Amino acid sequence: MASGPSASRSPSSRVDNCPTADLFNALSALHVGGKYSDLTILCNYRQWAVHRAILCSRSGFFDGACGSEFAEADSRVIDLSEDDEEAVNLMIHFYYHLDYLNEPEQPRATDFRHRALSDARRKPPQKLDLSLVCDPLMAVAGFYTPDTPVSPVTPPKDGSESLDSSTKVPRSPTRRRAQTPPLIQDGESDDESYDEEEDLPEDQANLMIHARVYALAEKYDIPSLKHIAKQKLEMAMACNYDSPDLPLAIEEVYCSTIDTDRGLRDIVCEAFRCHPQLASTPDVRQAISELPSLALDLFKIERGIPV
């Protein structure tokens, strides 16, 4: 019989000491593998194998759809093709991870955005000092170059003797290359030598997707997802109020929510309070002209009337 500390250790003691992490790992495994799934979510050409117990326990819509009086209860298939595909994907991800798009988002100053993203760029290759390279072929080419005609030497006017050109050793290609001006000029950093526009990533504000996830959470009665989507949009709006997606996100907020739902609309109004210059941009002005509810909110803000 084996002896020692390993033999006396119970199986339960080998389980992860953090119950929360163990639970999240188990839910993540169910999400990725789809093991024990008993429900299929469809959206256009995508489908997800999910678990009724997880969805129905946190959503009034799915709880009702999986009831015995609905056809979905027999087919075990729910079609959400009328909704945004990416928003549906994030909604399902939230069910198993209690979050979505959970990569860290930190505010970046607009004027110095290229500096904040410098770490994400590829680093330029280091300069090689070819003069330190000992290549036999290069050495042969340097010492055995064919003789060139010697041009007549004009004696200097001061009467001093000049060096005989025949005594000069021609420079090897290695030496000539070593004296080539560097690719990066003095006073220019390594990051500035690359084209800023090519290395900058696409806009990652996600304003549109947060608004769509919020609307989806309201539609399918998922209060916790609605709360997280609101928090994410508030942070994204504060850090990326100059995003090119802002006009579309404003339109999404006011078209996908009712007038009494002030969750996202108050965030948009706060952005206009903090940055009044937004109303002067052509795209935002176009959105204001097409959204009477937004125009009314901005009028109230200007007059000091609570929205």
Backbone bond lengths (Angstrom), bond angles and torsions (degrees), N, CA, C in turn:
res aa  C-N    CA-C-N  psi(-1)  N-CA   C-N-CA  omega(-1)  CA-C   N-CA-C  phi
1 M - - - 1.457 - - 1.526 108.94 -
2 A 1.327 116.58 136.23 1.454 120.82 -179.10 1.515 109.82 -70.11
3 S 1.295 115.01 145.62 1.461 119.91 -179.19 1.512 108.40 -129.04
4 G 1.317 116.02 170.88 1.453 120.88 178.42 1.505 111.70 109.94
5 P 1.302 117.65 178.65 1.467 121.68 -176.68 1.509 112.96 -64.25
6 S 1.357 117.39 -34.90 1.464 118.53 -177.95 1.506 112.03 -67.74
7 A 1.336 118.01 -30.73 1.454 120.29 -179.13 1.507 111.51 -75.69
8 S 1.327 118.28 -31.79 1.453 120.69 -178.22 1.513 113.34 -84.46
9 R 1.350 117.84 -7.10 1.458 120.32 -177.33 1.526 109.18 -75.80
10 S 1.300 117.50 129.72 1.464 121.72 -178.57 1.509 109.65 -76.87
11 P 1.351 118.93 157.21 1.461 121.44 179.09 1.516 112.51 -60.94
12 S 1.326 117.27 -33.89 1.457 119.17 -177.78 1.521 112.26 -67.48
13 S 1.355 116.95 -26.13 1.453 118.96 -179.33 1.513 112.58 -74.44
14 R 1.362 117.41 -16.92 1.452 120.58 178.10 1.512 112.79 -84.07
15 V 1.336 117.80 -6.30 1.454 121.76 177.59 1.521 109.16 -74.39
16 D 1.301 116.64 150.69 1.466 120.71 179.89 1.522 110.26 -52.17
17 N 1.310 115.98 134.22 1.454 120.80 -176.59 1.517 112.47 -71.12
18 C 1.348 118.65 -14.24 1.460 121.62 -179.84 1.527 108.66 -102.15
19 P 1.324 118.93 104.60 1.469 120.19 -177.98 1.522 112.97 -61.73
20 T 1.344 116.65 -35.03 1.464 118.99 -179.37 1.522 111.40 -64.96
21 A 1.335 116.04 -44.26 1.468 119.47 178.45 1.515 110.97 -64.47
22 D 1.318 117.22 -37.73 1.462 120.61 178.86 1.527 111.02 -64.91
23 L 1.331 116.35 -38.69 1.458 119.87 178.52 1.519 111.27 -66.90
24 F 1.326 116.85 -43.65 1.460 120.16 179.36 1.524 111.39 -64.17
25 N 1.314 117.09 -37.58 1.456 120.19 177.70 1.522 111.22 -64.70
26 A 1.322 115.84 -39.08 1.467 119.21 179.32 1.525 111.29 -67.75
27 L 1.349 117.27 -42.02 1.459 120.42 177.92 1.525 111.48 -65.76
28 S 1.324 116.09 -38.39 1.457 119.31 178.04 1.517 111.37 -63.83
29 A 1.329 116.97 -38.75 1.459 120.44 178.25 1.527 111.12 -65.25
30 L 1.321 116.57 -38.31 1.463 119.64 176.87 1.528 111.32 -65.58
31 H 1.318 115.72 -37.33 1.463 119.87 -179.08 1.525 111.18 -68.39
32 V 1.322 116.53 -44.29 1.464 120.18 -176.21 1.523 110.94 -74.42
33 G 1.307 117.35 -46.61 1.461 119.94 -175.48 1.511 115.05 -85.19
34 G 1.343 116.87 -25.00 1.457 119.59 -178.17 1.511 114.27 70.84
35 K 1.337 117.35 19.01 1.458 120.46 -179.74 1.520 111.07 -67.14
36 Y 1.313 116.05 139.11 1.470 123.78 -179.39 1.528 112.74 66.33
37 S 1.310 118.69 14.97 1.469 119.94 179.38 1.521 109.84 -67.47
38 D 1.329 115.05 143.70 1.466 120.96 -178.89 1.525 111.57 -135.02
39 L 1.329 116.84 20.12 1.460 121.34 179.08 1.524 108.33 -154.35
40 T 1.331 115.61 143.83 1.463 121.39 179.82 1.521 109.50 -120.95
41 I 1.326 115.95 129.02 1.456 121.95 175.91 1.529 108.23 -103.11
42 L 1.310 117.18 127.90 1.456 122.83 178.64 1.522 109.48 -111.17
43 C 1.332 115.31 143.22 1.456 121.65 171.97 1.520 107.60 -152.15
44 N 1.314 115.44 102.76 1.464 121.74 -176.17 1.523 109.82 59.08
45 Y 1.325 117.98 -115.00 1.460 120.52 -176.62 1.521 112.88 -100.66
46 R 1.320 117.42 7.81 1.458 120.19 179.57 1.517 110.38 -111.35
47 Q 1.319 115.17 153.89 1.453 120.39 176.23 1.517 109.90 -145.91
48 W 1.337 114.36 151.84 1.457 121.24 -177.70 1.525 108.86 -131.17
49 A 1.312 115.71 133.07 1.463 121.75 174.32 1.524 107.84 -89.02
50 V 1.329 116.86 113.77 1.459 122.07 -174.64 1.523 109.61 -124.79
51 H 1.321 115.45 -177.88 1.456 121.93 -175.54 1.532 108.79 -122.81
52 R 1.301 115.60 125.93 1.469 120.23 -176.87 1.517 112.09 -60.04
53 A 1.322 117.09 -38.58 1.464 119.67 -177.33 1.531 110.89 -61.84
54 I 1.328 117.49 -34.27 1.462 120.79 -178.93 1.520 111.08 -77.32
55 L 1.323 117.12 -42.48 1.464 120.20 -177.38 1.523 112.04 -76.13
56 C 1.322 116.95 -46.35 1.467 120.21 -173.47 1.523 112.57 -70.20
57 S 1.325 117.19 -26.77 1.460 119.35 -179.22 1.522 112.35 -74.57
58 R 1.340 118.37 -11.80 1.464 120.88 -176.41 1.512 112.95 -128.45
59 S 1.314 117.74 8.43 1.455 120.50 179.98 1.525 109.45 -143.45
60 G 1.337 114.91 123.68 1.457 118.30 177.43 1.517 112.43 -65.92
61 F 1.331 117.65 -33.05 1.468 120.04 -179.87 1.522 111.08 -65.92
62 F 1.318 117.34 -50.79 1.463 119.80 -178.09 1.520 111.49 -68.22
63 D 1.315 116.81 -30.66 1.461 119.46 175.97 1.519 110.45 -63.54
64 G 1.354 115.77 -41.91 1.456 118.36 178.18 1.513 113.04 -73.13
65 A 1.360 117.20 -36.58 1.464 119.91 -178.36 1.514 111.98 -67.19
66 C 1.301 116.64 -29.99 1.465 119.36 -179.18 1.522 112.33 -90.64
67 G 1.347 117.46 7.16 1.459 120.51 176.83 1.519 111.59 -68.72
68 S 1.295 115.26 164.71 1.472 120.54 -174.31 1.514 113.00 -68.67
69 E 1.357 119.02 -21.48 1.454 120.57 -176.25 1.525 113.34 -86.72
70 F 1.331 118.73 -2.73 1.452 121.68 -179.15 1.522 110.36 -106.06
71 A 1.340 114.96 152.65 1.468 119.87 -179.37 1.522 111.64 -66.29
72 E 1.341 116.75 -30.50 1.457 119.55 -179.66 1.519 112.06 -62.87
73 A 1.330 116.90 -24.28 1.461 119.48 179.67 1.522 111.11 -66.85
74 D 1.328 116.86 -31.60 1.467 120.33 179.47 1.521 112.25 -86.05
75 S 1.315 117.20 -41.11 1.465 120.27 -177.61 1.522 112.84 -79.92
76 R 1.329 117.02 -19.81 1.467 122.51 -176.66 1.530 111.25 57.16
77 V 1.327 117.11 30.98 1.459 122.08 178.94 1.525 108.18 -133.85
78 I 1.316 116.86 130.61 1.461 122.86 177.39 1.528 107.66 -121.81
79 D 1.322 115.73 123.24 1.463 121.66 -177.25 1.533 109.58 -98.43
80 L 1.327 115.56 119.51 1.468 122.01 179.06 1.529 110.45 -116.77
81 S 1.317 116.18 35.39 1.465 119.95 -174.67 1.521 113.31 -66.98
82 E 1.324 117.88 -15.63 1.464 119.54 177.56 1.532 112.69 -75.79
83 D 1.319 117.18 -12.64 1.460 121.51 -176.78 1.521 111.05 -97.78
84 D 1.327 114.69 168.64 1.457 120.88 177.82 1.527 109.72 -69.59
85 E 1.322 115.55 130.37 1.464 120.82 -174.10 1.525 112.34 -64.01
86 E 1.311 117.25 -43.68 1.455 119.70 -179.20 1.526 110.99 -68.49
87 A 1.317 117.93 -36.14 1.460 120.32 177.70 1.520 111.06 -65.44
88 V 1.326 116.90 -38.56 1.466 120.24 176.74 1.527 110.41 -63.86
89 N 1.312 116.11 -41.26 1.463 120.09 179.11 1.528 111.08 -61.84
90 L 1.319 116.98 -42.12 1.463 120.25 179.31 1.528 111.41 -69.88
91 M 1.322 116.53 -34.05 1.460 119.77 176.67 1.526 110.63 -62.06
92 I 1.332 116.63 -45.20 1.463 120.08 179.51 1.525 110.41 -66.89
93 H 1.321 116.70 -37.76 1.464 119.98 176.42 1.527 110.57 -61.39
94 F 1.307 117.35 -37.11 1.463 120.76 179.54 1.524 111.02 -64.60
95 Y 1.316 117.89 -37.93 1.461 120.47 -179.02 1.530 111.80 -56.57
96 Y 1.326 116.62 -35.23 1.461 120.24 -174.41 1.532 113.28 -101.27
97 H 1.324 117.88 -14.68 1.459 120.30 -177.30 1.528 113.31 -124.00
98 L 1.329 117.08 -4.95 1.466 123.13 -179.09 1.534 112.00 59.17
99 D 1.310 117.00 23.05 1.452 121.70 179.43 1.519 108.18 -166.78
100 Y 1.307 116.74 168.89 1.460 121.71 173.64 1.514 108.33 -152.20
101 L 1.328 115.88 151.24 1.473 121.30 -176.33 1.518 109.84 46.32
102 N 1.329 115.13 52.26 1.462 119.58 -171.85 1.513 113.21 -87.99
103 E 1.363 117.89 19.79 1.446 118.22 172.40 1.517 109.10 -70.31
104 P 1.328 118.67 146.94 1.476 120.48 -176.73 1.507 111.37 -64.29
105 E 1.323 115.55 134.03 1.460 122.18 176.71 1.523 108.14 -118.23
106 Q 1.310 117.24 115.68 1.445 121.52 -178.28 1.517 109.39 -114.64
107 P 1.310 117.10 143.67 1.469 119.51 -179.40 1.508 111.58 -63.85
108 R 1.319 115.50 143.39 1.453 121.74 179.11 1.515 108.74 -130.00
109 A 1.308 116.37 133.51 1.453 120.54 176.62 1.519 109.18 -67.95
110 T 1.334 115.80 138.88 1.457 119.93 -175.36 1.518 111.70 -64.78
111 D 1.341 117.20 -42.84 1.459 120.40 -175.23 1.515 112.36 -70.68
112 F 1.315 117.49 -19.92 1.454 120.28 -176.29 1.527 111.09 -122.53
113 R 1.312 115.78 32.23 1.455 119.09 -176.89 1.517 111.44 -65.78
114 H 1.339 117.55 -33.25 1.451 119.18 -179.32 1.528 111.19 -67.72
115 R 1.335 117.74 -28.90 1.447 119.77 176.75 1.521 111.11 -73.71
116 A 1.337 116.72 -38.39 1.471 119.47 -179.09 1.510 111.11 -65.44
117 L 1.339 117.41 -26.53 1.453 120.56 -177.67 1.517 112.06 -100.98
118 S 1.322 117.65 11.29 1.456 119.37 -175.55 1.527 111.81 -65.32
119 D 1.335 117.15 -31.38 1.455 119.02 -179.23 1.514 112.02 -68.91
120 A 1.343 116.56 -26.51 1.457 119.55 -178.22 1.519 112.05 -79.23
121 R 1.327 117.04 -14.57 1.453 119.39 -178.60 1.521 110.59 -78.65
122 R 1.304 114.77 158.47 1.452 118.13 172.35 1.530 108.64 -70.38
123 K 1.288 116.14 141.14 1.453 120.18 179.82 1.511 108.77 -81.32
124 P 1.315 118.42 139.37 1.460 120.28 -179.65 1.513 110.62 -66.67
125 P 1.321 117.56 149.42 1.466 119.37 -179.74 1.509 111.15 -64.98
126 Q 1.306 115.40 145.92 1.448 120.06 178.56 1.522 110.18 -70.88
127 K 1.352 115.90 147.40 1.454 120.40 179.65 1.529 109.79 -74.58
128 L 1.316 115.24 138.28 1.445 121.60 178.75 1.520 109.56 -98.86
129 D 1.323 116.48 133.81 1.456 121.28 175.19 1.526 107.71 -90.84
130 L 1.339 115.65 94.88 1.455 120.11 -176.24 1.524 112.64 -69.55
131 S 1.326 116.90 -14.23 1.461 117.88 178.49 1.519 112.33 -67.82
132 L 1.332 116.27 -18.86 1.464 120.41 179.25 1.516 112.52 -89.64
133 V 1.323 117.26 -3.86 1.455 121.19 -178.22 1.521 108.77 -86.24
134 C 1.310 117.29 127.37 1.459 122.76 178.55 1.514 108.90 -101.16
135 D 1.309 116.68 99.82 1.451 122.52 -177.79 1.519 108.43 -114.23
136 P 1.345 120.27 119.56 1.474 120.90 -178.99 1.519 112.92 -57.48
137 L 1.317 116.71 -40.82 1.463 119.19 -178.67 1.517 111.09 -64.96
138 M 1.319 116.47 -41.82 1.453 119.76 178.13 1.526 110.72 -65.32
139 A 1.331 116.72 -37.39 1.465 119.72 178.82 1.519 111.17 -65.46
140 V 1.357 116.89 -42.48 1.464 120.26 178.31 1.518 110.81 -62.19
141 A 1.350 115.30 -43.31 1.462 118.87 179.31 1.512 111.31 -63.73
142 G 1.320 118.24 -26.71 1.448 120.62 -178.41 1.523 113.38 -81.99
143 F 1.337 116.93 -36.47 1.451 119.77 -174.98 1.518 114.08 -93.33
144 Y 1.322 117.15 -14.81 1.451 119.60 -177.34 1.512 111.43 -121.68
145 T 1.287 117.73 41.02 1.455 121.39 174.66 1.509 109.49 -75.06
146 P 1.325 118.89 143.85 1.463 120.12 -178.97 1.513 111.05 -63.17
147 D 1.341 114.32 147.33 1.448 119.65 -179.60 1.518 110.43 -66.73
148 T 1.267 116.02 136.84 1.455 122.00 177.95 1.510 109.26 -105.33
149 P 1.333 118.06 148.76 1.470 119.13 179.37 1.516 110.57 -58.54
150 V 1.328 112.79 138.88 1.455 118.86 -179.04 1.516 108.19 -87.25
151 S 1.293 115.18 125.39 1.458 119.78 178.99 1.516 109.56 -76.08
152 P 1.321 117.00 146.61 1.475 118.23 179.37 1.516 111.29 -60.64
153 V 1.312 112.78 140.64 1.456 119.41 -177.13 1.519 108.39 -97.41
154 T 1.297 113.88 127.92 1.463 119.20 177.80 1.504 109.33 -87.87
155 P 1.328 116.63 122.24 1.477 117.12 -178.41 1.513 110.98 -65.13
156 P 1.288 117.14 141.99 1.464 120.27 179.98 1.514 111.29 -65.61
157 K 1.312 115.46 153.46 1.452 120.83 -177.91 1.509 112.55 -70.40
158 D 1.313 118.44 -26.08 1.460 120.23 -177.59 1.510 112.74 -82.32
159 G 1.338 118.23 -1.18 1.454 121.45 176.75 1.500 114.54 83.95
160 S 1.348 117.97 0.01 1.452 119.57 178.90 1.512 109.93 -75.22
161 E 1.317 114.56 152.66 1.452 119.30 -179.32 1.523 110.16 -78.15
162 S 1.310 114.68 141.55 1.466 120.17 177.54 1.506 109.61 -100.50
163 L 1.297 115.36 158.28 1.451 120.97 178.84 1.508 110.16 -71.20
164 D 1.305 115.19 140.86 1.456 120.25 177.72 1.513 108.87 -72.15
165 S 1.320 115.93 126.40 1.462 119.17 -178.03 1.506 112.30 -66.18
166 S 1.322 117.51 -22.50 1.460 119.15 -179.50 1.516 111.89 -71.47
167 T 1.340 116.17 -19.22 1.472 118.66 178.63 1.509 112.87 -84.93
168 K 1.308 117.46 -7.56 1.461 119.97 -179.74 1.518 109.64 -79.26
169 V 1.322 116.42 133.31 1.462 122.10 177.69 1.507 108.82 -88.86
170 P 1.347 118.14 124.66 1.468 118.78 179.63 1.519 111.33 -63.01
171 R 1.287 114.33 142.67 1.470 119.05 -179.98 1.519 110.06 -70.33
172 S 1.319 116.14 140.72 1.456 120.64 177.27 1.517 109.62 -77.54
173 P 1.354 116.34 159.09 1.473 117.69 175.83 1.508 113.10 -55.45
174 T 1.346 116.06 -30.86 1.461 118.67 179.01 1.520 110.84 -63.58
175 R 1.331 116.53 -43.76 1.456 119.06 -179.14 1.515 111.27 -69.63
176 R 1.312 116.40 -37.94 1.455 117.94 178.87 1.520 110.69 -64.20
177 R 1.336 116.58 -39.40 1.454 119.30 -179.36 1.523 111.12 -69.89
178 A 1.343 116.32 -32.75 1.460 118.85 -178.80 1.516 110.97 -67.08
179 Q 1.342 117.83 -25.62 1.445 120.05 -178.59 1.515 112.77 -93.29
180 T 1.335 117.51 6.85 1.461 121.03 176.29 1.521 109.65 -66.14
181 P 1.313 118.25 137.85 1.470 119.32 179.51 1.515 110.89 -57.15
182 P 1.327 118.94 142.67 1.470 122.19 -178.12 1.517 111.36 -64.76
183 L 1.342 113.93 155.89 1.459 119.75 178.68 1.514 111.48 -66.90
184 I 1.327 117.41 -31.19 1.453 122.52 -178.37 1.510 108.19 -105.74
185 Q 1.310 117.08 119.12 1.450 121.14 -177.73 1.516 110.90 -72.32
186 D 1.340 115.09 160.99 1.460 119.80 178.88 1.513 109.99 -63.25
187 G 1.334 115.54 137.74 1.454 120.54 -179.77 1.509 113.78 86.36
188 E 1.336 117.05 -1.74 1.466 120.49 179.44 1.508 108.39 -109.42
189 S 1.329 116.64 130.20 1.456 121.09 -178.84 1.508 109.90 -78.30
190 D 1.338 115.50 166.32 1.454 120.46 178.99 1.509 111.74 -62.40
191 D 1.337 116.52 -37.62 1.456 119.62 -177.59 1.511 111.60 -68.23
192 E 1.346 117.35 -33.76 1.450 119.89 -176.37 1.514 112.43 -74.15
193 S 1.336 118.63 -13.92 1.450 120.69 -179.43 1.513 112.08 -76.08
194 Y 1.309 118.13 -11.98 1.453 121.64 178.37 1.509 109.50 -101.28
195 D 1.294 114.32 153.97 1.455 120.04 -179.28 1.515 109.12 -69.05
196 E 1.315 116.90 124.28 1.459 121.16 -177.35 1.512 111.33 -63.62
197 E 1.332 117.73 -41.82 1.457 120.42 -172.97 1.520 111.66 -69.64
198 E 1.343 118.02 -30.75 1.444 119.64 -177.09 1.514 112.13 -75.08
199 D 1.329 118.25 -32.81 1.443 120.82 -174.59 1.512 113.67 -94.69
200 L 1.322 118.73 -13.37 1.456 119.86 179.42 1.516 110.34 -71.02
201 P 1.329 119.75 132.68 1.455 120.82 176.79 1.508 111.32 -71.53
202 E 1.316 114.15 168.18 1.448 119.32 178.12 1.526 109.86 -68.60
203 D 1.321 114.62 163.66 1.455 119.82 -178.81 1.527 109.98 -60.76
204 Q 1.326 116.78 126.14 1.454 122.65 -176.77 1.518 112.40 -114.08
205 A 1.324 117.72 29.62 1.460 120.02 -179.45 1.527 111.33 -69.87
206 N 1.334 117.89 -32.94 1.472 122.17 178.67 1.524 111.97 60.71
207 L 1.323 117.69 29.75 1.455 119.95 -179.69 1.524 110.85 -63.14
208 M 1.313 116.39 -43.96 1.458 120.30 -178.03 1.520 111.82 -63.79
209 I 1.319 116.89 -45.39 1.458 119.49 -174.60 1.522 111.29 -68.91
210 H 1.349 117.76 -34.26 1.465 119.19 177.33 1.533 110.25 -65.73
211 A 1.314 117.31 -39.71 1.461 120.24 178.22 1.525 110.79 -64.99
212 R 1.310 117.73 -38.77 1.466 120.47 179.99 1.520 112.04 -71.42
213 V 1.309 116.93 -37.23 1.470 119.58 176.83 1.526 109.98 -65.58
214 Y 1.319 117.25 -39.32 1.462 120.97 177.21 1.528 110.71 -60.11
215 A 1.334 116.25 -46.52 1.468 119.87 179.26 1.516 111.10 -64.12
216 L 1.329 117.02 -37.40 1.466 120.24 179.04 1.526 110.91 -67.49
217 A 1.331 116.79 -38.91 1.464 119.89 177.92 1.521 111.62 -65.40
218 E 1.327 117.58 -35.65 1.460 120.78 175.96 1.523 110.81 -68.42
219 K 1.309 116.65 -40.91 1.470 121.25 -177.80 1.519 111.69 -65.08
220 Y 1.323 117.33 -40.44 1.462 121.42 -175.29 1.525 112.61 -104.02
221 D 1.326 116.45 15.65 1.466 122.05 170.90 1.532 111.49 56.69
222 I 1.342 114.65 61.77 1.461 120.79 177.16 1.534 106.64 -123.78
223 P 1.315 118.45 83.66 1.476 121.00 -173.60 1.526 113.87 -58.28
224 S 1.321 117.96 -40.04 1.470 120.09 -177.66 1.519 111.33 -65.84
225 L 1.319 117.85 -39.08 1.461 120.52 177.44 1.522 110.73 -68.39
226 K 1.291 116.99 -37.15 1.456 121.06 177.11 1.521 111.08 -61.68
227 H 1.311 116.88 -40.78 1.459 121.03 179.73 1.533 111.20 -65.45
228 I 1.337 116.99 -42.98 1.462 120.29 -179.21 1.521 110.80 -68.14
229 A 1.331 117.38 -40.03 1.467 120.03 178.26 1.527 110.99 -62.14
230 K 1.313 116.59 -37.41 1.462 119.95 177.51 1.521 110.76 -64.81
231 Q 1.323 117.51 -44.68 1.459 120.73 178.63 1.525 111.91 -61.72
232 K 1.309 116.46 -41.50 1.465 120.46 -178.73 1.523 111.14 -67.81
233 L 1.322 117.63 -40.11 1.459 119.48 178.73 1.525 110.46 -67.65
234 E 1.313 117.42 -38.07 1.462 120.46 178.71 1.525 111.03 -61.71
235 M 1.323 117.48 -43.79 1.458 121.14 178.49 1.524 110.81 -67.85
236 A 1.325 116.77 -43.44 1.464 119.91 -179.24 1.518 111.42 -65.53
237 M 1.326 117.57 -37.76 1.458 120.94 179.78 1.524 110.75 -67.82
238 A 1.317 117.48 -37.83 1.460 120.63 -179.99 1.526 111.81 -69.53
239 C 1.326 116.55 -34.53 1.463 120.06 -176.32 1.524 112.84 -91.22
240 N 1.319 118.12 -20.89 1.464 121.27 -174.46 1.528 110.84 -133.68
241 Y 1.321 116.29 45.58 1.461 119.10 -179.12 1.520 111.72 -66.67
242 D 1.338 117.43 -16.04 1.464 120.94 178.37 1.520 112.19 -97.07
243 S 1.318 117.17 14.99 1.466 120.52 -178.68 1.522 110.72 -65.68
244 P 1.332 118.32 142.56 1.467 120.03 176.11 1.515 113.43 -65.23
245 D 1.340 117.54 -16.35 1.463 121.51 178.37 1.518 112.78 -85.11
246 L 1.317 118.00 -1.76 1.461 120.16 -176.43 1.529 113.17 -58.07
247 P 1.333 120.99 -48.25 1.478 119.05 -179.87 1.524 112.46 -59.53
248 L 1.328 117.58 -41.31 1.467 120.10 178.90 1.525 111.10 -67.37
249 A 1.331 116.72 -37.14 1.461 119.42 178.65 1.529 110.93 -66.40
250 I 1.336 117.05 -39.94 1.465 120.15 177.19 1.520 110.50 -61.77
251 E 1.311 115.68 -43.36 1.469 119.09 178.23 1.514 111.49 -63.55
252 E 1.345 116.90 -39.40 1.465 120.68 178.30 1.528 110.80 -63.95
253 V 1.323 117.29 -40.70 1.458 120.92 -179.26 1.526 110.90 -62.59
254 Y 1.330 116.84 -47.58 1.460 119.85 -174.20 1.526 112.92 -80.68
255 C 1.310 117.78 -17.63 1.472 119.83 178.42 1.523 113.25 -94.41
256 S 1.326 117.75 -21.00 1.464 120.53 -176.21 1.519 112.84 -101.99
257 T 1.324 118.39 -3.69 1.458 121.12 178.89 1.524 109.70 -125.54
258 I 1.324 115.37 154.63 1.460 120.45 179.07 1.527 109.52 -83.99
259 D 1.329 116.10 165.65 1.463 120.35 -174.60 1.520 112.64 -62.83
260 T 1.327 116.87 -30.89 1.464 119.29 -178.21 1.525 113.44 -81.05
261 D 1.307 117.05 -11.49 1.464 120.72 177.98 1.525 107.78 -90.38
262 R 1.320 116.19 99.39 1.459 121.54 -174.90 1.526 112.71 -93.98
263 G 1.329 118.55 7.09 1.459 121.14 -175.08 1.517 113.33 -53.61
264 L 1.340 116.83 -57.60 1.460 121.11 -178.61 1.519 112.29 -88.68
265 R 1.314 117.50 -29.25 1.465 120.26 -178.19 1.525 111.35 -64.63
266 D 1.316 117.31 -36.45 1.454 119.63 176.96 1.524 111.42 -65.45
267 I 1.332 116.90 -31.78 1.463 120.08 177.54 1.517 110.22 -67.44
268 V 1.323 116.95 -41.46 1.463 120.85 178.05 1.530 109.94 -64.02
269 C 1.316 116.63 -44.10 1.470 119.77 179.85 1.528 111.15 -63.48
270 E 1.315 117.45 -37.12 1.457 120.40 178.38 1.530 110.92 -65.30
271 A 1.327 116.03 -34.93 1.468 119.00 177.16 1.526 110.92 -63.62
272 F 1.329 117.33 -38.60 1.459 119.93 177.92 1.526 111.28 -70.73
273 R 1.343 117.53 -33.06 1.462 119.57 176.39 1.528 111.06 -64.68
274 C 1.326 116.72 -42.79 1.456 120.54 -177.28 1.520 112.65 -77.77
275 H 1.320 116.63 -28.09 1.467 120.91 -175.97 1.532 109.13 -133.87
276 P 1.322 117.68 75.59 1.475 119.84 -178.07 1.521 113.41 -60.37
277 Q 1.344 117.77 -22.49 1.454 119.94 -178.45 1.528 112.66 -66.92
278 L 1.330 118.07 -13.36 1.459 120.36 178.95 1.519 111.38 -60.83
279 A 1.330 116.60 -34.75 1.462 120.09 -177.35 1.517 112.67 -68.47
280 S 1.324 118.30 -12.84 1.460 120.89 -178.58 1.517 113.21 -92.15
281 T 1.327 118.46 -7.97 1.460 120.27 178.48 1.521 109.64 -78.10
282 P 1.335 117.80 143.67 1.475 120.18 -174.30 1.525 113.52 -59.14
283 D 1.343 118.37 -43.88 1.463 120.26 -176.68 1.526 111.62 -65.77
284 V 1.320 116.33 -41.14 1.467 119.28 179.97 1.530 110.03 -69.02
285 R 1.318 117.48 -39.72 1.465 120.27 177.54 1.514 110.93 -61.79
286 Q 1.330 117.00 -36.37 1.461 120.05 176.94 1.524 110.48 -65.63
287 A 1.340 116.84 -40.92 1.468 119.85 178.07 1.522 111.07 -64.41
288 I 1.337 117.38 -39.15 1.466 120.26 178.86 1.528 110.82 -63.35
289 S 1.326 116.25 -41.15 1.466 119.46 -179.24 1.522 112.64 -66.85
290 E 1.332 117.08 -23.94 1.464 120.51 -178.72 1.519 112.90 -96.33
291 L 1.325 117.94 -5.65 1.458 121.28 -177.60 1.533 109.13 -123.68
292 P 1.318 118.11 94.27 1.476 120.30 -179.81 1.530 112.92 -59.07
293 S 1.330 117.33 -35.40 1.463 119.42 179.96 1.519 111.40 -64.44
294 L 1.317 117.33 -38.70 1.458 120.99 177.30 1.520 110.72 -68.72
295 A 1.326 116.60 -41.86 1.468 119.80 178.31 1.525 110.75 -60.73
296 L 1.333 117.26 -39.23 1.457 120.79 178.40 1.519 111.02 -66.24
297 D 1.338 116.92 -41.63 1.465 119.79 178.29 1.528 111.20 -62.29
298 L 1.322 116.87 -42.23 1.465 119.74 -179.82 1.533 110.87 -67.86
299 F 1.327 116.68 -34.43 1.463 119.60 176.17 1.524 110.70 -63.83
300 K 1.336 116.67 -41.80 1.464 120.35 178.15 1.527 111.26 -64.75
301 I 1.343 116.05 -38.89 1.453 119.28 179.20 1.526 110.76 -63.26
302 E 1.331 115.79 -42.11 1.472 120.30 179.78 1.514 111.73 -64.67
303 R 1.337 116.86 -36.44 1.461 120.69 -178.67 1.511 113.45 -87.39
304 G 1.337 116.62 -3.51 1.463 119.02 -178.87 1.510 113.76 78.94
305 I 1.329 116.97 20.00 1.460 121.42 179.89 1.525 108.51 -92.29
306 P 1.334 119.01 133.47 1.460 119.91 178.23 1.525 111.55 -60.59
307 V 1.302 117.27 134.92 1.464 120.97 179.92 1.519 109.96 -86.73
